[in-house]
């Protein structure tokens, strides 16, 4: 696959009544059934110890389930050779896990080398992926991990996970080890990257804001991996399924909804007569209501201009934003 095009290898994942019980009687996950759509990012979130990471590791058989089945693209992973399976599934962890004695290029090319790719093909793929994650190959390819910042190491980890064009990408708290500013930048890069490659991604996080920002769907788990709600972010925030989810998403869930609610064109009104656009706050039409509200609060006009490129579409007032949120 050309990494600059959408992947055709995205695969659905299905967990059928999956449980994990340890010899001492501990139940990490109990009877979890979940369907992940191909090409989407599904986020597992819940309190500490609810089995999120255990679920992730059962998909690539780092941990074996006690009962139930896990299917990737219709194939039961229990029937697959574990080593072959893991080479088909990209894995990104919080600590990155780069090999310190290898260059960035060598780290990214790890799985392709194991698969017997030619040197020229590995070099081409490695440079393509470094470009894709925002690291100039000529500048960063020959560096070693200790010469990189935390955010740069995390980008290399993502590139390495994508190197052999895996059908599935597993991500365990991938951005939690970096500072908030870098985390936001990495999240933006991740969203841009997913728009390009469209992998089937299962991502674990403890951060609800990150889940809402990155997930196409969010699965909220309680103790023992019990599924409480599985929904798209806007719907999850608008209508928590029970008290557990309502408490977990917090009292500010309506504020969070602004960040996942697009600006509806029908809510726009014409520019007020006699108003000059010079210096007026503006947002693109693809922005969210949160973007519009932030721009509005930063201006003194009482409205925010919405544009499609250079074309003026209309304006939003605080009342318009309020009505649009509730209509959504």
N, C-alpha and C positions, 0 to 999 in steps of 0.2 A: 504494500500500500504506500502511496505517496502521502506522507504525513500532513501535507497541506490540503488534502481532500478529506471528505467525510469517509469514515471507515465503513466498509461493507461487511465487516466481521463481527459487529456488535451482536451479542447473544443474550437471550433472556435467561434469567435465573429463577428457579423455583425451589423453595424450601417446603417440604411436605412433612408436617408433624415432627419436626426435628427436635431432639432432646439431647442434652449432655449431662450425664450423671457420673460423678467420680467415685472411686472406691470407698472413700470415707463417708459417703452418703450425701455429699454436697451436690445440689442440683443447680447447675449454672444456667441452663436453658431448658424449658419444659414445653414441649408440644407446640413449637412455633411453625406456623404456615405463612408463607409470604411469597408473592409473585413480584419480580422486578422486570420492568419493561426494557426491551432492548434499546440501547442508545440513550437511556436516561440515567440521571444521577439519583440514586436512592440513599437517603441519609438515615442511619440508625442513631437514635439519641435516647437518653434516659439517665437516671441517676447512676452514680458509681456502683459497680458490682451487679448491674442488671444483665450482664451477659453480652453486651454489644461486641466487644472484641472477640469473644468466644465464637459468636456467629460468624464473624469475618474469617477467622482461622479455620473454621470447619469447611468453608467453601473451597479453600485450596488444600485441605487435609493436613494442615499443620496440627490440627486437633481432629480426632475422629469422633463423629457423633455416636451416641449410644444407641439411638433408634431414629427412625425416619429416613427420608431421602433428600439429597440435594442434587438438583439437575441443572446443568449448564448446557444451554442449547439442546435440551432434550436428552442429554447423556448423563447417566448417574455417575457422579464423580467417584463413588466407591468402587466402580468397576474400572477406573482409569489408573494407569501407572502414576504414582504420586509425583515422580520427577517430571515426567512428560506433562502432567496436568499443570504443575507450577510454572513450566516454561510457557504455557498458554495463558497464564493469568498474571498480569502485572500486580506488583505489591509495593505499596509505599507506606512507610512507617514514620512515626514521630522522630526517631533518632536518625533517620535517613539510611544509616548502615552502609555508607560508601567504603570501599577498600582504600585505606589510607596510603598504601604503597603504590597505588595505580593512579594514572592521570585521569582527568575528567573523561577524555575520549575512551580510555580503556574501561572505566567504570560503566559508561553508557553502553559499550559494546559487549558486556559480559554475556548475556544470553545469546545474542547472535553468534558469538565465538563458540559457545557450547553446542549450538545447532549446526556448526560447520560452515558458516557463511564465509565467502571469500573476503580477503582484506579490503579490496576496493569497495565491495558492497557494504561492509561494516563501516568503513570511513564515510561513505556517502550517506548512509542512514544516520550515523552519529552526528554528522554536521547538520543534517536536515533537522534533527530533533533539537539540537542545541539552539538553532535559529528559532525553532518553534516555541521553546520555553524562554526565549529572550536572552540567550547567552551567545555572544558572537564567537563562533568556533575558532577563528584565528587568535582571539584574545584569551579564551578560557580553555580550549581543548587540551593544551599541554600543561595546564596547572594541576596541582595536587589538592585534595580536599582541604588540607590545613591552610591553603592560600585563599580560600573562599569564605564569604560571609555565610551566616546561617541560612539566610534566604536563598543564596546562590546554591548552597549544598542541597537545599530542598528541591530546587528546580532541576538539579542534576539527577536527584532521586526519581523525580517524575519522568524525566527523559529516559532514564534506564528502564523504568517500568514499562515504557511504551516501545522500547527498542525493537522487539520482535513482533510488533503489531498484535498484542494479546487480544483475545476475544472479550476479556473482562478485566477491569482494573479495581483492585481492592485498596482502600486508603484508610489507615488507622491513625486518627488524630494527626493528620499530615502537617498542619500549620500551627500546632499549639506550642512548639518549642521556640518560636520567634516572637519578637516584640510586636505590639499591636499595629504599628505603622507598616512594618514589613508583612505582617499577616494579611492586612487589607490588600496590599499590592499583590500578594500571592493569590489571594482569593479572586481578584480581578483577572489575573493571568490564567487561573484555572478555568474561569467561566469562558474566557476567550478561547482557550485551548479546547474545551469541550464542544464549543460551537464548531470547531474545525474537525475534530476527530470523531465525535459522537460515539464514544465508548459506553458500554454498560458499566456503570460505576457503583460500587457499594462503599460508602464512606461513613466512618464512625467519628462522631464528635461529641463533646460534652457541652458545646457552645450553641445555644439556640439561635443566636444571630447568624452564626456561620451556617447552620442547617437551613435557615430560611433563605439566606443569600445564595447558597450553592445547590440546594436540592430541587429536583423536579418533583419528588415526593419525599415525605418524611414519615418514618415509622417510629412511633414513641413506644419504648419498652419500659415495663415495670420490672420488679424483682422476678428472677428466674426467666427473664426474656419473654415475659408475657406481653403480647401485643395489645396495646391500648387503643391506638388509632393509627391508620395508615392513609395519608391524604396529601394532596398538594398543599404547599405552604399557606396560600391565601385562605383555602377552605379550613385548614387546621386551625388557623388563628381566629377565623370568623366563628367557628362552631366546634369548640372542644367537645369530644365525645363523652367525657365524664369528669368527675371532680379531680381525679388524678391528673389528667391532661390539662385541665383548667389551671390547676395549681402549678403544674410544671411550666407551662408557657408564660405564666405570670400575669399580673394585673395590667401590664403595659402592652398586652397583645394587640390592642387596637392601633397603637403607635407603630408596632412592627408591621402591621398590615399595610400601612402606607408604603413601605418599602417593596412590597410585592404586588401592588395594585397599579397597573398602567394608567396613564391619563386617557380617559375616554373622550373621543372627539366630540361626541354629542354634548358634553358638558361645557365646551368652550363657548364663550360669548364674544361678540364683536368688540374691537378696541373702543373704549369710551371716547366720545367726540371731543376734539380739541386737545388730545393728549399727544405729547411728543415721545417717540420711542427712544430717543437718544438717552442712553444711560439706564434704560428700563431693564429690570431683571428678566431673563429669559431662559427657557429650557427647550430641548428638542422634544418632538412629539413622542419619541420612544422612551422618554423618561418616565419615572414613577411619580405617584402623588407625593412621596416623600421628597423627591428632588424638587418638585414644584413648590411644596410648602417651605423648604429650606431657602429657595431663591426668593420667595415672597417675603419671608421674615427678614431677609437680608436687605430688602429695599424699603423705600418709603412711599411707594406708589399705591399700595393696597391691592395690587394685582400683579400677576406674572404673565409674561408673553410666552406663548407656545408656538414654535416654528417647525416647519418641515424644510430643512436646509435653509434657504434664504426666504422662503415663503412664509408669511404671517398667517397662522391658522386662527388665532383668537387669543383670548386671555382667560385666566382663572382668578377668582377671588377666594378668600377664605371660605365663604359659604359654598362656593362651587366645589371646593375640595371636600368639604364635609359631606355634601350631598352625594358626590361621586363615590366616596368611600362606603357609605351606607347602601348605595344602590348596587355596589359590587358584591 
